[in-house]
Amino acid sequence: MLIHEKIAAQLPAWRERYKALAKNYGEVVIDQVTVGQVIGGMRDIKSLVTDISFVDPATGIKFRGMSIPEVLKALPKPRGATMPYVGGLYYLLLVGQIPTRAQALEVEAEWAKRATVPTYVFKTLKAMPKDTHPMTLLSQAVLALQNESLFAKQYAEGMKKDAYWEPALEDSLNLTAKLPVIAAFIYRMKYFGDTRTPKYSPRQDYGANFARMMGVENKREYADLARLYFLLHSDHESGNVSAHAMHLVGSALSSPMLAFSAALNGLAGPLHGLANQECLGWLLEVYNRFGQTVPSRDDLYKFAWDTLNSGKVIPGYGHAVLRVPDPRFVAQLEFAKQRFPQDDLVRLADLVYEVVPAVLKEQGKAKNPAPNVDAISGALQYHYGVREFDFYTVLFGVGRALGVTANYVWARALGQPIERPKSLTTDMVEEAAKKAA
């Protein structure tokens, strides 16, 4: 397999690089930890290593050192499409190089071969209560796939540490191949009562397959949105909840299935993946407040202040790391304005982009008043008829699998150890703080 060969060729140099860091610089201090970081969620502590992606406060997410505009331009695209093959992105994340069209298609072909989901997974989903949240269903399905894990089986049989990454790669390809099928099944079953098994076609790419299996009306355009959506949500360093959960659980040598189920459980939290539906909810609240019309600039300005003065927040604005508009937001806004500029929610999202950052600056509380990825993502899904809010995080999860499984493969390839930070008692923190002060 091409990806296997490419990673294998890089590994000797990478392993020596890691060993040299630990041996020659293991005691070198590169950062300091504050009391605020200890009690404030380990915010900004530099204690994770990943080469898959990096969030630059000034330019946004970079995949293997490339910005989103650069990635969108460089990756090969299906004929007639404006967004790249998802397989090309996965190749980039795993190998660290921009693939040729043939290389991107090889990943797509691997997914097509591996997309069949065991019958027992669908039976498990059908057996769940009808009001089960779709993220619970997705996590349960991924957990059920543990039975298929090559990593778990080969580890139990006895496997050299240097070889961990190989079944990890196999599991990751199998998992990412099956996720669009599982997600589309959950969507059709939960909201339409359709329990037929979706069929993944080897004649279509990842995005086109997903659009068809979802059953949306405008499949061609939605396929392009799916490609863009999965790309934008694929990774965001290793410190966010879903990526860190995957890394933490994986560091115990749990399989990619077990680790990704944990990642999905974190993604389902209101402070992480559920934010996209809250942002769309706020846009619709504004839209309905003004009689299902786009308000004037002055009216929106007043409404924004009323929201803040009532003690509420404006969802989708502000970011823990970025100090500029999120390029993921910009890419989605451009997508929408090119295809359906007259859509009221898109026009409203664009107006909010003009008005709300100024309001937040006037308020003076937000370090970064610019929009993040969630500020518009729901509006695009809404336009194409996917209006079931609680399903949006499932879409996020399918995309996020690409980045976190790539990180998982490289963590096993480089022999990254089990994660085990040290805890202190409150008395210890207080004593240390008083001495330092």
N, C-alpha and C positions, 0 to 999 in steps of 0.2 A: 504494500500500500504506500502511495506516494508520501502522505503526511508522516507515516512511521519512518520512512527512509530519511526524510528531511530532518526530523527531530533527532534521530539516531546519529546523524552526521554532525549535529551541533553539540551533542551532549558532552563529549570528552572535554572540550574547551570550557564549557559552562561549569562542569563539575570542578575542574581545576580552579576556576575563578572563585567559586564558592568556598572551596577548601582554603585557598590563599587568604580570603577575607577573614575567615574564622581563626586561622593559624597566626597570621601576621598582625591582625588589627582587632582581635577579640576584646581587648580591654580598652580600646580607644573610645572616648566619650564623644558622641556626635550630636547629642541633644540633652536638654535638661527637662525634668518633669516638675510641674508646679502643683501646689495643693489643689488649685482649681481643676487641673487635669485629673488628679487622682479621684476627686469626688464629683467631677463633672462629666463622667462618661468617657474618660480617656481621650478627650477631644484633642486632636492634632498631635498626639504623641507619635513620633516617628519610630514605629516598632514593627512594621510589616514590609516585606519585599515582594514586589511583583513587577515584571517587565511587560505584562500584557497591556496595561493601561495606566495613565497618570492624569490626575486632574490639575491642570495649570490654572491658578487663580485668574490669570490675565487672558488666557485663550480657551479655557475649557478642557474637556476630555480629549486625551490623545490616545489613540490605539496604536501601540507599537511605535510611538513617537510621532504619529501623524494626526493632524487635526481632522475634525469631521469633514469640513469641505475638501480637504486633501484626499481623505479616504473615499468619499463619494465620487470624486473625479477619477481616482486611480483604479478602483476595482472594476473588473469587467461586468457588463450588464447583459441580461437577456435581450435578444433582438426585439425591438419595439418598446422596450422598457426604459424608464429613466432612472431607476434605482438598481443598485448592484445585486448580483447573486448573493444570497446569504451564505452559500458555500464558499464564496470568495472571501467573505469576511472571516469565516471560521478558519480558513487556511491562513489568513493573515495573523489572526490571534494565536494560532498554534505554532506556526512556522516562523513568523516574524518577517515575512516577505510578501510583497504584492504578488498574487498569483497571475498566471496567464489565464486566458479564457478556458483552455483545456484543463488546467489544474483546478480551477473553480468548478468546472463540470465534473471532475473526478470526485470531488467532495459531494456534489449533488447526487452523483450516481451511487456513492457509498450510502448516503441517507436513504435513497430509494430501495436499496437492497435490505436495509435494516429497519424499515418503517413498520413492519408488521407487529402489531401489539397482541400479546397473548390474550386469549379469550377470557381467562380468569380475571384479567384487569377490568374488562368491560362488565363482567358479572359483579365484581366488587363495587363498581360505581353504581350499577343499577340497584344494588341492595341497600345503598345509603338512603336515609330519609330524603324526601323530595325537597325539603327546605334547607338542605345542607349547602353551606356557602361554596361557591365554585372553587375557591382557593383550597378549601378543605378537601374537595374532591380531587384536585390536581395533586396535592401533597400525598393523599392516600394512594393514588394511582402510581406515583413515582416510588412510594414506599413498597408497593406491591411488586414493582419491577426488581426489587432486591433479589428475588428468586432467580433472576436471569444474570446476576452479576458474575462476570468472569474474574474480576479482581478478587471478590470474596472466595470464589471456588479455588483459584490458584494459590491464594494466600493460605487457605486451609490445607492444601496439598503440600505446601512448602515451596517457597519461591525466594530467590536471591533479591536483596534489597535494590540492587541496581536494575532489576527487571520490573519493579513495581509499576513503572510508568506505562509499560506495554499493555497489560490488561486494563489499566486506567484509561488509556486512549480508546481501547475497544469499547469499554463501558460508556465512555463519553460520547462516542459516535452513535452507539445504539440508543442511548438516552435522548440525545438531541434529535435523532431521526424520528423517534416515537412521539415526542412532545406535541407537534402540530396535530397529529392524529388524535391524541388524547384530549387536547384542548378543544378541538372542533367537536369531538363527541360530547364532551361536557356541555358545550354551548347548545348543540342541537337537542340533547336529551333534557337539559334543565329548563330551557325556555320554550321548546317546541314539542316536547314529548317524543322526539324522534330518536329511537334507540338502534337504528341501523348502524352497522360498523362502517366508518369512513374508509375509503380506498385511496391509498397514496399511489399516484401515477408516475412511473419512471419517465414519462414523456414531458413532465412538467417540473419546474424547479420548486424549491422550498416555499417561496412566497405564493406562487400560482396554485400549488397544491393546497395551501392553507386557505386561500380565498375560495377555492372551489368547495372544499370540505365544509367551510363555514356556511355556505349557501347564501352569501350576500348577492344582491342584484347585479351590481357593477363589478364583476369579478376581475376584469383587466386592471381597472384603476385601483381596486382594493388590494390586488396582488402587489402593486408598486408600494402602496402604503404599508403593507405587511413587511416587505423587504426593508423599507426605511425604519419602521417601528422596531423590528428585531435588531437592526444594526444600532440604532440610537440607545436602546436599553440593554445592550449586551453586557457592558461592564462599566465600572466606575471606581477604579482602584479596588483595594481589598478591605478598606475600613468601614464601608457602609454595612448595614446590618445583614443583608442577604449574602453579600460576598464574604463578609467576615464569618458568618455562620458556616458557610461552605468550607472555608479554610480551617476553622476551628475543629469542626466535626471530622473533616478529612484528615487532619493532622493526627488523629487517633487511629488512622488507617481504616476508618469506615469507608465503605465503597462510595463511588460517586452517587449512587441512588440514595443511600442513607444520608449522605452529606447534602445533596440537593433538596431532599425533602425538608431538612432542617432550614436550608436557605429560603425555601418557599414559605415556611412558617414565619420566618422573620419578615419576609416581603409582605406578608398579609397584614402587617401592623399598620395602624392609621398614620404613624409618623414616617412610614417608608412607602411601600407600594400602593397603599390605599389612597394616597394623596391625589392621584390623578382623577378619581371620581369626585373627590371633594372640590377640586378646581372646576370641573364641569358643572357640578351642582351650584356653585356660586355664580358662574356665568348664566345659568338658566334662571337663577333667582333674580339677577339683575334684569335679564330679558323679560321675565314675566312681570316684574315690578313696574316696568315701563310699557305695559300693554303689548308684550311680544313684539317690541320694536327696539332698534338700537338707539339708546339715548343720545342726547347731545353731549358734547364734551363737558359743559358746565354741570349738567345733571349727573353725569358719571362722577365728576370730581366731588360733588356734594355727597353722593351715595357712598363713595369710598370713605370719606371722612366720617359719615354717619356709622359705617361699619366699624371703623376703628374706635370711635368714641363710645360705642356700645360695648366695648371690651372684646370684640371679635377680631380675628385676623383675616387678611385677604389671602386665601390659599393660592399657592403657585408662585409667590413672590418672596425672594430671599433664598440664599443658599449658604451652606456651612463653609464652603471653600471658595466658590467663584466670587469674583468682584466685577463681573461683566455679565451681560445677558447670556444665558446658557445657549451655546451653539446648537444644542439639541432642540431647544425651543425655536430658534431662528430657522433651522432646517425644516421643521414641521410647518411653521408659518409660511415659509416660501412655497412649500408643497401645496398648501391649501390655497394660497393666493394665485398660484399658477393654474389651478384646476377648477376651483369654485369660489372665486373672489366675491361673489354676491351672496354667499351663504351668510345669514344673519349672525350666527355664532362666531364665524371667522371674522367678520367685520367688527363684532363686539370685542373679541379677543385682541384684535389689532388696536382698537381704541383703548382698551384697558392697558395695553403695552405702552401707549403714549401717555396715559394719565396717571396710573397708579404709582410708578416709580417716583414721580414728582411728589405725590402725596406722602409717600413713605419717607422721602428725604425731608420734607417739611416736618413730619412727625419726629424724625431724628432718632428712632429706635433701631431701625434695620441697618446692619452693617453693609448689606448688599440688597438694595431694593429692586434689583432686576429680576425678570422672570426666570423660572427654572423649567425643566422639561415637562413638568406636569401641567403647566399653565394652559396648554393648548391641546395636549394629546387626546384628551377625551372628546374635544369638539370635532376632531377629525374622524374618530370612530362613529360619533353621533351622526355625522353627515352621511356616512355609508350605511346607515341603518342599524349599526350595532349600538343599541341604546340601553342595554342592560348594564347599568353602572357597575354592579358587583362582579362583572366578568372582566373588567378592564385590567385588573391586576394579574389575571391569568395570562393575558397577552404580554404583560411586563415579564412574567415568569418565563415564558417561552424564550423571549429574547435574552433574559439574564442568564439562562443556562449556557449560552454560547461563551460568555466571558468566564463564568465561574468554573466551568468544566475545563477550559483551557488552562486556567490557573491551577486546577487540581492536578492535571497531567504534569505540568512543570514542577509543582511542589513535590510530587512523587519522584520525578526524574532527578531532581536535585537533592533528594533526601532531606527535605525540610523536616525538622523535628516536631514532636507533639508540642502544641502551644500550652504554656503553663506559667502565666504571670503570677507574681507574688502579691498577696493581700496584706493589709495592715489593719490594726484595730483603730477606732476613732481616737483613742488615747494616744496611740503612737503618732498619728497624723498631727494631732494637736501639739504634742511635745516637739515633734520635728519642726512644725511651723513656728512655734514660739522661739526655738533656738535659732532658726534661720532669720527670723525677724529681728 
